[in-house]
Amino acid sequence: MAVCEVCGNDYEMSFEVVAQGARHTFDSFECAIHKMAPVCEHNARQPR
Ligand SMILES: [Zn+2]
């Protein structure tokens, strides 16, 4: 189990996404999209 880093929900079916070498934990794809989409849509804003 892990806590979603977007909404803070402690969910037993949570999953992890690794992006740019960083590991992110989410309870749903909705939260994952909320967290990850800005990185994809506005990639130029993200320092590498
Ligand atoms: Zn969440």
mmCIF file of the protein (N, C-alpha, C, O) and its ligand, coordinates in Angstrom:
data_MODEL
# 
_entry.id   MODEL 
# 
loop_
_entity.id 
_entity.type 
_entity.pdbx_number_of_molecules 
1 polymer     1 
2 non-polymer 1 
# 
_entity_poly.entity_id                      1 
_entity_poly.type                           'polypeptide(L)' 
_entity_poly.nstd_linkage                   no 
_entity_poly.nstd_monomer                   no 
_entity_poly.pdbx_seq_one_letter_code       MAVCEVCGNDYEMSFEVVAQGARHTFDSFECAIHKMAPVCEHNARQPR 
_entity_poly.pdbx_seq_one_letter_code_can   MAVCEVCGNDYEMSFEVVAQGARHTFDSFECAIHKMAPVCEHNARQPR 
_entity_poly.pdbx_strand_id                 A 
# 
loop_
_entity_poly_seq.entity_id 
_entity_poly_seq.num 
_entity_poly_seq.mon_id 
_entity_poly_seq.hetero 
1 1  MET n 
1 2  ALA n 
1 3  VAL n 
1 4  CYS n 
1 5  GLU n 
1 6  VAL n 
1 7  CYS n 
1 8  GLY n 
1 9  ASN n 
1 10 ASP n 
1 11 TYR n 
1 12 GLU n 
1 13 MET n 
1 14 SER n 
1 15 PHE n 
1 16 GLU n 
1 17 VAL n 
1 18 VAL n 
1 19 ALA n 
1 20 GLN n 
1 21 GLY n 
1 22 ALA n 
1 23 ARG n 
1 24 HIS n 
1 25 THR n 
1 26 PHE n 
1 27 ASP n 
1 28 SER n 
1 29 PHE n 
1 30 GLU n 
1 31 CYS n 
1 32 ALA n 
1 33 ILE n 
1 34 HIS n 
1 35 LYS n 
1 36 MET n 
1 37 ALA n 
1 38 PRO n 
1 39 VAL n 
1 40 CYS n 
1 41 GLU n 
1 42 HIS n 
1 43 ASN n 
1 44 ALA n 
1 45 ARG n 
1 46 GLN n 
1 47 PRO n 
1 48 ARG n 
# 
loop_
_struct_asym.id 
_struct_asym.entity_id 
A 1 
B 2 
# 
loop_
_chem_comp.id 
_chem_comp.type 
_chem_comp.mon_nstd_flag 
ALA 'L-peptide linking' y 
ARG 'L-peptide linking' y 
ASN 'L-peptide linking' y 
ASP 'L-peptide linking' y 
CYS 'L-peptide linking' y 
GLN 'L-peptide linking' y 
GLU 'L-peptide linking' y 
GLY 'peptide linking'   y 
HIS 'L-peptide linking' y 
ILE 'L-peptide linking' y 
LYS 'L-peptide linking' y 
MET 'L-peptide linking' y 
PHE 'L-peptide linking' y 
PRO 'L-peptide linking' y 
SER 'L-peptide linking' y 
THR 'L-peptide linking' y 
TYR 'L-peptide linking' y 
VAL 'L-peptide linking' y 
ZN  non-polymer         . 
# 
_pdbx_entity_nonpoly.entity_id   2 
_pdbx_entity_nonpoly.name        ? 
_pdbx_entity_nonpoly.comp_id     ZN 
# 
_pdbx_nonpoly_scheme.asym_id         B 
_pdbx_nonpoly_scheme.entity_id       2 
_pdbx_nonpoly_scheme.mon_id          ZN 
_pdbx_nonpoly_scheme.ndb_seq_num     1 
_pdbx_nonpoly_scheme.pdb_seq_num     101 
_pdbx_nonpoly_scheme.auth_seq_num    101 
_pdbx_nonpoly_scheme.pdb_mon_id      ZN 
_pdbx_nonpoly_scheme.auth_mon_id     ZN 
_pdbx_nonpoly_scheme.pdb_strand_id   A 
_pdbx_nonpoly_scheme.pdb_ins_code    . 
# 
loop_
_atom_site.group_PDB 
_atom_site.id 
_atom_site.type_symbol 
_atom_site.label_atom_id 
_atom_site.label_alt_id 
_atom_site.label_comp_id 
_atom_site.label_asym_id 
_atom_site.label_entity_id 
_atom_site.label_seq_id 
_atom_site.pdbx_PDB_ins_code 
_atom_site.Cartn_x 
_atom_site.Cartn_y 
_atom_site.Cartn_z 
_atom_site.occupancy 
_atom_site.B_iso_or_equiv 
_atom_site.pdbx_formal_charge 
_atom_site.auth_seq_id 
_atom_site.auth_comp_id 
_atom_site.auth_asym_id 
_atom_site.auth_atom_id 
_atom_site.pdbx_PDB_model_num 
ATOM   1   N  N  . MET A 1 1  ? 0.836  -1.202 0.000   1.00 0.00 ? 1   MET A N  1 
ATOM   2   C  CA . MET A 1 1  ? 0.000  0.000  0.000   1.00 0.00 ? 1   MET A CA 1 
ATOM   3   C  C  . MET A 1 1  ? 0.871  1.252  0.000   1.00 0.00 ? 1   MET A C  1 
ATOM   4   O  O  . MET A 1 1  ? 1.992  1.262  0.509   1.00 0.00 ? 1   MET A O  1 
ATOM   5   N  N  . ALA A 1 2  ? 0.323  2.285  -0.579  1.00 0.00 ? 2   ALA A N  1 
ATOM   6   C  CA . ALA A 1 2  ? 1.046  3.545  -0.641  1.00 0.00 ? 2   ALA A CA 1 
ATOM   7   C  C  . ALA A 1 2  ? 0.047  4.692  -0.704  1.00 0.00 ? 2   ALA A C  1 
ATOM   8   O  O  . ALA A 1 2  ? -1.129 4.505  -1.017  1.00 0.00 ? 2   ALA A O  1 
ATOM   9   N  N  . VAL A 1 3  ? 0.540  5.862  -0.402  1.00 0.00 ? 3   VAL A N  1 
ATOM   10  C  CA . VAL A 1 3  ? -0.316 7.045  -0.400  1.00 0.00 ? 3   VAL A CA 1 
ATOM   11  C  C  . VAL A 1 3  ? -0.151 7.798  -1.723  1.00 0.00 ? 3   VAL A C  1 
ATOM   12  O  O  . VAL A 1 3  ? 0.963  8.078  -2.166  1.00 0.00 ? 3   VAL A O  1 
ATOM   13  N  N  . CYS A 1 4  ? -1.282 8.111  -2.330  1.00 0.00 ? 4   CYS A N  1 
ATOM   14  C  CA . CYS A 1 4  ? -1.271 8.886  -3.570  1.00 0.00 ? 4   CYS A CA 1 
ATOM   15  C  C  . CYS A 1 4  ? -0.659 10.263 -3.307  1.00 0.00 ? 4   CYS A C  1 
ATOM   16  O  O  . CYS A 1 4  ? -1.051 10.963 -2.373  1.00 0.00 ? 4   CYS A O  1 
ATOM   17  N  N  . GLU A 1 5  ? 0.295  10.631 -4.133  1.00 0.00 ? 5   GLU A N  1 
ATOM   18  C  CA . GLU A 1 5  ? 0.983  11.909 -3.899  1.00 0.00 ? 5   GLU A CA 1 
ATOM   19  C  C  . GLU A 1 5  ? 0.186  13.101 -4.407  1.00 0.00 ? 5   GLU A C  1 
ATOM   20  O  O  . GLU A 1 5  ? 0.553  14.247 -4.148  1.00 0.00 ? 5   GLU A O  1 
ATOM   21  N  N  . VAL A 1 6  ? -0.893 12.847 -5.122  1.00 0.00 ? 6   VAL A N  1 
ATOM   22  C  CA . VAL A 1 6  ? -1.732 13.942 -5.617  1.00 0.00 ? 6   VAL A CA 1 
ATOM   23  C  C  . VAL A 1 6  ? -2.829 14.282 -4.612  1.00 0.00 ? 6   VAL A C  1 
ATOM   24  O  O  . VAL A 1 6  ? -2.969 15.438 -4.211  1.00 0.00 ? 6   VAL A O  1 
ATOM   25  N  N  . CYS A 1 7  ? -3.607 13.276 -4.202  1.00 0.00 ? 7   CYS A N  1 
ATOM   26  C  CA . CYS A 1 7  ? -4.758 13.546 -3.331  1.00 0.00 ? 7   CYS A CA 1 
ATOM   27  C  C  . CYS A 1 7  ? -4.546 13.036 -1.912  1.00 0.00 ? 7   CYS A C  1 
ATOM   28  O  O  . CYS A 1 7  ? -5.349 13.334 -1.027  1.00 0.00 ? 7   CYS A O  1 
ATOM   29  N  N  . GLY A 1 8  ? -3.474 12.269 -1.678  1.00 0.00 ? 8   GLY A N  1 
ATOM   30  C  CA . GLY A 1 8  ? -3.171 11.808 -0.339  1.00 0.00 ? 8   GLY A CA 1 
ATOM   31  C  C  . GLY A 1 8  ? -3.957 10.588 0.100   1.00 0.00 ? 8   GLY A C  1 
ATOM   32  O  O  . GLY A 1 8  ? -3.922 10.209 1.271   1.00 0.00 ? 8   GLY A O  1 
ATOM   33  N  N  . ASN A 1 9  ? -4.665 9.972  -0.836  1.00 0.00 ? 9   ASN A N  1 
ATOM   34  C  CA . ASN A 1 9  ? -5.472 8.802  -0.521  1.00 0.00 ? 9   ASN A CA 1 
ATOM   35  C  C  . ASN A 1 9  ? -4.591 7.574  -0.300  1.00 0.00 ? 9   ASN A C  1 
ATOM   36  O  O  . ASN A 1 9  ? -3.726 7.276  -1.124  1.00 0.00 ? 9   ASN A O  1 
ATOM   37  N  N  . ASP A 1 10 ? -4.805 6.863  0.802   1.00 0.00 ? 10  ASP A N  1 
ATOM   38  C  CA . ASP A 1 10 ? -4.075 5.633  1.089   1.00 0.00 ? 10  ASP A CA 1 
ATOM   39  C  C  . ASP A 1 10 ? -4.859 4.468  0.503   1.00 0.00 ? 10  ASP A C  1 
ATOM   40  O  O  . ASP A 1 10 ? -5.850 4.020  1.080   1.00 0.00 ? 10  ASP A O  1 
ATOM   41  N  N  . TYR A 1 11 ? -4.405 3.980  -0.651  1.00 0.00 ? 11  TYR A N  1 
ATOM   42  C  CA . TYR A 1 11 ? -5.191 3.018  -1.424  1.00 0.00 ? 11  TYR A CA 1 
ATOM   43  C  C  . TYR A 1 11 ? -4.381 1.753  -1.662  1.00 0.00 ? 11  TYR A C  1 
ATOM   44  O  O  . TYR A 1 11 ? -3.231 1.819  -2.096  1.00 0.00 ? 11  TYR A O  1 
ATOM   45  N  N  . GLU A 1 12 ? -4.984 0.594  -1.376  1.00 0.00 ? 12  GLU A N  1 
ATOM   46  C  CA . GLU A 1 12 ? -4.243 -0.661 -1.482  1.00 0.00 ? 12  GLU A CA 1 
ATOM   47  C  C  . GLU A 1 12 ? -3.913 -1.043 -2.921  1.00 0.00 ? 12  GLU A C  1 
ATOM   48  O  O  . GLU A 1 12 ? -2.989 -1.819 -3.165  1.00 0.00 ? 12  GLU A O  1 
ATOM   49  N  N  . MET A 1 13 ? -4.671 -0.494 -3.877  1.00 0.00 ? 13  MET A N  1 
ATOM   50  C  CA . MET A 1 13 ? -4.422 -0.807 -5.282  1.00 0.00 ? 13  MET A CA 1 
ATOM   51  C  C  . MET A 1 13 ? -3.620 0.293  -5.980  1.00 0.00 ? 13  MET A C  1 
ATOM   52  O  O  . MET A 1 13 ? -3.655 0.422  -7.204  1.00 0.00 ? 13  MET A O  1 
ATOM   53  N  N  . SER A 1 14 ? -2.913 1.066  -5.200  1.00 0.00 ? 14  SER A N  1 
ATOM   54  C  CA . SER A 1 14 ? -2.115 2.139  -5.780  1.00 0.00 ? 14  SER A CA 1 
ATOM   55  C  C  . SER A 1 14 ? -1.028 1.558  -6.686  1.00 0.00 ? 14  SER A C  1 
ATOM   56  O  O  . SER A 1 14 ? -0.667 0.387  -6.576  1.00 0.00 ? 14  SER A O  1 
ATOM   57  N  N  . PHE A 1 15 ? -0.525 2.389  -7.566  1.00 0.00 ? 15  PHE A N  1 
ATOM   58  C  CA . PHE A 1 15 ? 0.513  1.941  -8.496  1.00 0.00 ? 15  PHE A CA 1 
ATOM   59  C  C  . PHE A 1 15 ? 1.579  3.036  -8.635  1.00 0.00 ? 15  PHE A C  1 
ATOM   60  O  O  . PHE A 1 15 ? 1.378  4.184  -8.239  1.00 0.00 ? 15  PHE A O  1 
ATOM   61  N  N  . GLU A 1 16 ? 2.702  2.640  -9.204  1.00 0.00 ? 16  GLU A N  1 
ATOM   62  C  CA . GLU A 1 16 ? 3.812  3.570  -9.328  1.00 0.00 ? 16  GLU A CA 1 
ATOM   63  C  C  . GLU A 1 16 ? 4.115  3.871  -10.792 1.00 0.00 ? 16  GLU A C  1 
ATOM   64  O  O  . GLU A 1 16 ? 3.982  3.016  -11.668 1.00 0.00 ? 16  GLU A O  1 
ATOM   65  N  N  . VAL A 1 17 ? 4.521  5.095  -11.023 1.00 0.00 ? 17  VAL A N  1 
ATOM   66  C  CA . VAL A 1 17 ? 4.966  5.510  -12.351 1.00 0.00 ? 17  VAL A CA 1 
ATOM   67  C  C  . VAL A 1 17 ? 6.356  6.115  -12.202 1.00 0.00 ? 17  VAL A C  1 
ATOM   68  O  O  . VAL A 1 17 ? 6.584  6.977  -11.353 1.00 0.00 ? 17  VAL A O  1 
ATOM   69  N  N  . VAL A 1 18 ? 7.282  5.649  -13.041 1.00 0.00 ? 18  VAL A N  1 
ATOM   70  C  CA . VAL A 1 18 ? 8.628  6.212  -13.008 1.00 0.00 ? 18  VAL A CA 1 
ATOM   71  C  C  . VAL A 1 18 ? 8.799  7.122  -14.217 1.00 0.00 ? 18  VAL A C  1 
ATOM   72  O  O  . VAL A 1 18 ? 8.684  6.682  -15.361 1.00 0.00 ? 18  VAL A O  1 
ATOM   73  N  N  . ALA A 1 19 ? 9.073  8.387  -13.952 1.00 0.00 ? 19  ALA A N  1 
ATOM   74  C  CA . ALA A 1 19 ? 9.248  9.360  -15.022 1.00 0.00 ? 19  ALA A CA 1 
ATOM   75  C  C  . ALA A 1 19 ? 10.460 10.226 -14.732 1.00 0.00 ? 19  ALA A C  1 
ATOM   76  O  O  . ALA A 1 19 ? 10.602 10.771 -13.638 1.00 0.00 ? 19  ALA A O  1 
ATOM   77  N  N  . GLN A 1 20 ? 11.326 10.344 -15.720 1.00 0.00 ? 20  GLN A N  1 
ATOM   78  C  CA . GLN A 1 20 ? 12.536 11.165 -15.587 1.00 0.00 ? 20  GLN A CA 1 
ATOM   79  C  C  . GLN A 1 20 ? 13.328 10.760 -14.351 1.00 0.00 ? 20  GLN A C  1 
ATOM   80  O  O  . GLN A 1 20 ? 13.905 11.601 -13.663 1.00 0.00 ? 20  GLN A O  1 
ATOM   81  N  N  . GLY A 1 21 ? 13.346 9.462  -14.084 1.00 0.00 ? 21  GLY A N  1 
ATOM   82  C  CA . GLY A 1 21 ? 14.142 8.935  -12.987 1.00 0.00 ? 21  GLY A CA 1 
ATOM   83  C  C  . GLY A 1 21 ? 13.515 9.088  -11.619 1.00 0.00 ? 21  GLY A C  1 
ATOM   84  O  O  . GLY A 1 21 ? 14.096 8.672  -10.617 1.00 0.00 ? 21  GLY A O  1 
ATOM   85  N  N  . ALA A 1 22 ? 12.305 9.695  -11.566 1.00 0.00 ? 22  ALA A N  1 
ATOM   86  C  CA . ALA A 1 22 ? 11.628 9.887  -10.293 1.00 0.00 ? 22  ALA A CA 1 
ATOM   87  C  C  . ALA A 1 22 ? 10.429 8.944  -10.198 1.00 0.00 ? 22  ALA A C  1 
ATOM   88  O  O  . ALA A 1 22 ? 9.712  8.750  -11.180 1.00 0.00 ? 22  ALA A O  1 
ATOM   89  N  N  . ARG A 1 23 ? 10.212 8.365  -9.030  1.00 0.00 ? 23  ARG A N  1 
ATOM   90  C  CA . ARG A 1 23 ? 9.128  7.424  -8.825  1.00 0.00 ? 23  ARG A CA 1 
ATOM   91  C  C  . ARG A 1 23 ? 7.932  8.147  -8.200  1.00 0.00 ? 23  ARG A C  1 
ATOM   92  O  O  . ARG A 1 23 ? 8.061  8.827  -7.182  1.00 0.00 ? 23  ARG A O  1 
ATOM   93  N  N  . HIS A 1 24 ? 6.767  7.985  -8.833  1.00 0.00 ? 24  HIS A N  1 
ATOM   94  C  CA . HIS A 1 24 ? 5.553  8.645  -8.357  1.00 0.00 ? 24  HIS A CA 1 
ATOM   95  C  C  . HIS A 1 24 ? 4.515  7.586  -8.007  1.00 0.00 ? 24  HIS A C  1 
ATOM   96  O  O  . HIS A 1 24 ? 4.393  6.573  -8.696  1.00 0.00 ? 24  HIS A O  1 
ATOM   97  N  N  . THR A 1 25 ? 3.773  7.826  -6.940  1.00 0.00 ? 25  THR A N  1 
ATOM   98  C  CA . THR A 1 25 ? 2.756  6.879  -6.494  1.00 0.00 ? 25  THR A CA 1 
ATOM   99  C  C  . THR A 1 25 ? 1.374  7.510  -6.625  1.00 0.00 ? 25  THR A C  1 
ATOM   100 O  O  . THR A 1 25 ? 1.140  8.636  -6.187  1.00 0.00 ? 25  THR A O  1 
ATOM   101 N  N  . PHE A 1 26 ? 0.457  6.748  -7.245  1.00 0.00 ? 26  PHE A N  1 
ATOM   102 C  CA . PHE A 1 26 ? -0.899 7.248  -7.458  1.00 0.00 ? 26  PHE A CA 1 
ATOM   103 C  C  . PHE A 1 26 ? -1.916 6.179  -7.077  1.00 0.00 ? 26  PHE A C  1 
ATOM   104 O  O  . PHE A 1 26 ? -1.611 4.986  -7.054  1.00 0.00 ? 26  PHE A O  1 
ATOM   105 N  N  . ASP A 1 27 ? -3.126 6.631  -6.780  1.00 0.00 ? 27  ASP A N  1 
ATOM   106 C  CA . ASP A 1 27 ? -4.203 5.685  -6.481  1.00 0.00 ? 27  ASP A CA 1 
ATOM   107 C  C  . ASP A 1 27 ? -5.104 5.466  -7.689  1.00 0.00 ? 27  ASP A C  1 
ATOM   108 O  O  . ASP A 1 27 ? -5.910 4.536  -7.706  1.00 0.00 ? 27  ASP A O  1 
ATOM   109 N  N  . SER A 1 28 ? -4.971 6.313  -8.692  1.00 0.00 ? 28  SER A N  1 
ATOM   110 C  CA . SER A 1 28 ? -5.816 6.193  -9.872  1.00 0.00 ? 28  SER A CA 1 
ATOM   111 C  C  . SER A 1 28 ? -5.135 6.860  -11.060 1.00 0.00 ? 28  SER A C  1 
ATOM   112 O  O  . SER A 1 28 ? -4.229 7.678  -10.901 1.00 0.00 ? 28  SER A O  1 
ATOM   113 N  N  . PHE A 1 29 ? -5.596 6.489  -12.265 1.00 0.00 ? 29  PHE A N  1 
ATOM   114 C  CA . PHE A 1 29 ? -5.035 7.128  -13.453 1.00 0.00 ? 29  PHE A CA 1 
ATOM   115 C  C  . PHE A 1 29 ? -5.415 8.601  -13.502 1.00 0.00 ? 29  PHE A C  1 
ATOM   116 O  O  . PHE A 1 29 ? -4.675 9.425  -14.041 1.00 0.00 ? 29  PHE A O  1 
ATOM   117 N  N  . GLU A 1 30 ? -6.556 8.922  -12.945 1.00 0.00 ? 30  GLU A N  1 
ATOM   118 C  CA . GLU A 1 30 ? -6.981 10.323 -12.918 1.00 0.00 ? 30  GLU A CA 1 
ATOM   119 C  C  . GLU A 1 30 ? -5.946 11.177 -12.196 1.00 0.00 ? 30  GLU A C  1 
ATOM   120 O  O  . GLU A 1 30 ? -5.587 12.258 -12.664 1.00 0.00 ? 30  GLU A O  1 
ATOM   121 N  N  . CYS A 1 31 ? -5.474 10.692 -11.068 1.00 0.00 ? 31  CYS A N  1 
ATOM   122 C  CA . CYS A 1 31 ? -4.453 11.418 -10.325 1.00 0.00 ? 31  CYS A CA 1 
ATOM   123 C  C  . CYS A 1 31 ? -3.121 11.405 -11.089 1.00 0.00 ? 31  CYS A C  1 
ATOM   124 O  O  . CYS A 1 31 ? -2.408 12.408 -11.122 1.00 0.00 ? 31  CYS A O  1 
ATOM   125 N  N  . ALA A 1 32 ? -2.798 10.273 -11.694 1.00 0.00 ? 32  ALA A N  1 
ATOM   126 C  CA . ALA A 1 32 ? -1.548 10.180 -12.448 1.00 0.00 ? 32  ALA A CA 1 
ATOM   127 C  C  . ALA A 1 32 ? -1.544 11.179 -13.594 1.00 0.00 ? 32  ALA A C  1 
ATOM   128 O  O  . ALA A 1 32 ? -0.542 11.854 -13.833 1.00 0.00 ? 32  ALA A O  1 
ATOM   129 N  N  . ILE A 1 33 ? -2.663 11.275 -14.303 1.00 0.00 ? 33  ILE A N  1 
ATOM   130 C  CA . ILE A 1 33 ? -2.777 12.222 -15.410 1.00 0.00 ? 33  ILE A CA 1 
ATOM   131 C  C  . ILE A 1 33 ? -2.669 13.647 -14.889 1.00 0.00 ? 33  ILE A C  1 
ATOM   132 O  O  . ILE A 1 33 ? -2.013 14.498 -15.491 1.00 0.00 ? 33  ILE A O  1 
ATOM   133 N  N  . HIS A 1 34 ? -3.317 13.889 -13.768 1.00 0.00 ? 34  HIS A N  1 
ATOM   134 C  CA . HIS A 1 34 ? -3.273 15.229 -13.165 1.00 0.00 ? 34  HIS A CA 1 
ATOM   135 C  C  . HIS A 1 34 ? -1.824 15.636 -12.867 1.00 0.00 ? 34  HIS A C  1 
ATOM   136 O  O  . HIS A 1 34 ? -1.437 16.792 -13.042 1.00 0.00 ? 34  HIS A O  1 
ATOM   137 N  N  . LYS A 1 35 ? -1.048 14.668 -12.420 1.00 0.00 ? 35  LYS A N  1 
ATOM   138 C  CA . LYS A 1 35 ? 0.342  14.948 -12.067 1.00 0.00 ? 35  LYS A CA 1 
ATOM   139 C  C  . LYS A 1 35 ? 1.248  14.990 -13.299 1.00 0.00 ? 35  LYS A C  1 
ATOM   140 O  O  . LYS A 1 35 ? 2.115  15.857 -13.407 1.00 0.00 ? 35  LYS A O  1 
ATOM   141 N  N  . MET A 1 36 ? 1.045  14.053 -14.225 1.00 0.00 ? 36  MET A N  1 
ATOM   142 C  CA . MET A 1 36 ? 1.982  13.866 -15.317 1.00 0.00 ? 36  MET A CA 1 
ATOM   143 C  C  . MET A 1 36 ? 1.659  14.705 -16.547 1.00 0.00 ? 36  MET A C  1 
ATOM   144 O  O  . MET A 1 36 ? 2.574  15.101 -17.269 1.00 0.00 ? 36  MET A O  1 
ATOM   145 N  N  . ALA A 1 37 ? 0.400  14.985 -16.802 1.00 0.00 ? 37  ALA A N  1 
ATOM   146 C  CA . ALA A 1 37 ? 0.007  15.668 -18.030 1.00 0.00 ? 37  ALA A CA 1 
ATOM   147 C  C  . ALA A 1 37 ? 0.702  17.010 -18.228 1.00 0.00 ? 37  ALA A C  1 
ATOM   148 O  O  . ALA A 1 37 ? 1.154  17.301 -19.335 1.00 0.00 ? 37  ALA A O  1 
ATOM   149 N  N  . PRO A 1 38 ? 0.799  17.836 -17.185 1.00 0.00 ? 38  PRO A N  1 
ATOM   150 C  CA . PRO A 1 38 ? 1.481  19.114 -17.375 1.00 0.00 ? 38  PRO A CA 1 
ATOM   151 C  C  . PRO A 1 38 ? 2.919  18.955 -17.845 1.00 0.00 ? 38  PRO A C  1 
ATOM   152 O  O  . PRO A 1 38 ? 3.441  19.802 -18.570 1.00 0.00 ? 38  PRO A O  1 
ATOM   153 N  N  . VAL A 1 39 ? 3.555  17.869 -17.432 1.00 0.00 ? 39  VAL A N  1 
ATOM   154 C  CA . VAL A 1 39 ? 4.932  17.612 -17.849 1.00 0.00 ? 39  VAL A CA 1 
ATOM   155 C  C  . VAL A 1 39 ? 4.975  17.319 -19.346 1.00 0.00 ? 39  VAL A C  1 
ATOM   156 O  O  . VAL A 1 39 ? 5.897  17.745 -20.042 1.00 0.00 ? 39  VAL A O  1 
ATOM   157 N  N  . CYS A 1 40 ? 3.977  16.591 -19.835 1.00 0.00 ? 40  CYS A N  1 
ATOM   158 C  CA . CYS A 1 40 ? 3.946  16.214 -21.244 1.00 0.00 ? 40  CYS A CA 1 
ATOM   159 C  C  . CYS A 1 40 ? 3.497  17.390 -22.112 1.00 0.00 ? 40  CYS A C  1 
ATOM   160 O  O  . CYS A 1 40 ? 4.087  17.653 -23.160 1.00 0.00 ? 40  CYS A O  1 
ATOM   161 N  N  . GLU A 1 41 ? 2.471  18.083 -21.680 1.00 0.00 ? 41  GLU A N  1 
ATOM   162 C  CA . GLU A 1 41 ? 1.893  19.140 -22.502 1.00 0.00 ? 41  GLU A CA 1 
ATOM   163 C  C  . GLU A 1 41 ? 2.747  20.398 -22.517 1.00 0.00 ? 41  GLU A C  1 
ATOM   164 O  O  . GLU A 1 41 ? 2.716  21.171 -23.475 1.00 0.00 ? 41  GLU A O  1 
ATOM   165 N  N  . HIS A 1 42 ? 3.505  20.593 -21.451 1.00 0.00 ? 42  HIS A N  1 
ATOM   166 C  CA . HIS A 1 42 ? 4.320  21.800 -21.360 1.00 0.00 ? 42  HIS A CA 1 
ATOM   167 C  C  . HIS A 1 42 ? 5.758  21.404 -21.041 1.00 0.00 ? 42  HIS A C  1 
ATOM   168 O  O  . HIS A 1 42 ? 6.376  21.895 -20.097 1.00 0.00 ? 42  HIS A O  1 
ATOM   169 N  N  . ASN A 1 43 ? 6.249  20.511 -21.856 1.00 0.00 ? 43  ASN A N  1 
ATOM   170 C  CA . ASN A 1 43 ? 7.568  19.927 -21.596 1.00 0.00 ? 43  ASN A CA 1 
ATOM   171 C  C  . ASN A 1 43 ? 8.662  20.990 -21.555 1.00 0.00 ? 43  ASN A C  1 
ATOM   172 O  O  . ASN A 1 43 ? 9.650  20.835 -20.837 1.00 0.00 ? 43  ASN A O  1 
ATOM   173 N  N  . ALA A 1 44 ? 8.496  22.044 -22.303 1.00 0.00 ? 44  ALA A N  1 
ATOM   174 C  CA . ALA A 1 44 ? 9.514  23.086 -22.377 1.00 0.00 ? 44  ALA A CA 1 
ATOM   175 C  C  . ALA A 1 44 ? 9.700  23.788 -21.034 1.00 0.00 ? 44  ALA A C  1 
ATOM   176 O  O  . ALA A 1 44 ? 10.748 24.375 -20.763 1.00 0.00 ? 44  ALA A O  1 
ATOM   177 N  N  . ARG A 1 45 ? 8.677  23.716 -20.211 1.00 0.00 ? 45  ARG A N  1 
ATOM   178 C  CA . ARG A 1 45 ? 8.749  24.386 -18.902 1.00 0.00 ? 45  ARG A CA 1 
ATOM   179 C  C  . ARG A 1 45 ? 9.516  23.566 -17.881 1.00 0.00 ? 45  ARG A C  1 
ATOM   180 O  O  . ARG A 1 45 ? 9.929  24.081 -16.842 1.00 0.00 ? 45  ARG A O  1 
ATOM   181 N  N  . GLN A 1 46 ? 9.708  22.273 -18.184 1.00 0.00 ? 46  GLN A N  1 
ATOM   182 C  CA . GLN A 1 46 ? 10.363 21.391 -17.231 1.00 0.00 ? 46  GLN A CA 1 
ATOM   183 C  C  . GLN A 1 46 ? 11.871 21.395 -17.442 1.00 0.00 ? 46  GLN A C  1 
ATOM   184 O  O  . GLN A 1 46 ? 12.334 20.983 -18.506 1.00 0.00 ? 46  GLN A O  1 
ATOM   185 N  N  . PRO A 1 47 ? 12.641 21.843 -16.477 1.00 0.00 ? 47  PRO A N  1 
ATOM   186 C  CA . PRO A 1 47 ? 14.100 21.790 -16.603 1.00 0.00 ? 47  PRO A CA 1 
ATOM   187 C  C  . PRO A 1 47 ? 14.587 20.354 -16.621 1.00 0.00 ? 47  PRO A C  1 
ATOM   188 O  O  . PRO A 1 47 ? 14.090 19.533 -15.849 1.00 0.00 ? 47  PRO A O  1 
ATOM   189 N  N  . ARG A 1 48 ? 15.530 20.031 -17.467 1.00 0.00 ? 48  ARG A N  1 
ATOM   190 C  CA . ARG A 1 48 ? 16.067 18.676 -17.556 1.00 0.00 ? 48  ARG A CA 1 
ATOM   191 C  C  . ARG A 1 48 ? 17.365 18.551 -16.765 1.00 0.00 ? 48  ARG A C  1 
ATOM   192 O  O  . ARG A 1 48 ? 17.963 17.475 -16.726 1.00 0.00 ? 48  ARG A O  1 
HETATM 193 ZN ZN . ZN  B 2 .  ? -5.035 10.274 -5.840  1.00 0.00 2 101 ZN  A ZN 1 
# 
